[in-house]
Amino acid sequence: MRVSDQARERTVALLRRRCAEGYLSLDTYERRVEQVLCARSSEQLAGLTSDLPAVGLVARLRQWRVGSGGAGRAGSVRDRL
């Protein structure tokens, strides 16, 4: 699927945030932003952030899953959000 400008902007924002937090060097950040601008598919964008910690809901779900051993109550995800 072809990448939208909005998807590119979200990816650059995530890279910027992770660079500011120290997960990426400035050189790596700049290289990945160039790759974002050249990306043609959502898979290419996903590959540029796959090694970075997740943000928001995805991060909370991963944390819950690891913290509970993957076996929690059905309502516990909703309680943690």
Beta strands, then each sheet from edge to edge (+ up, - down):
end
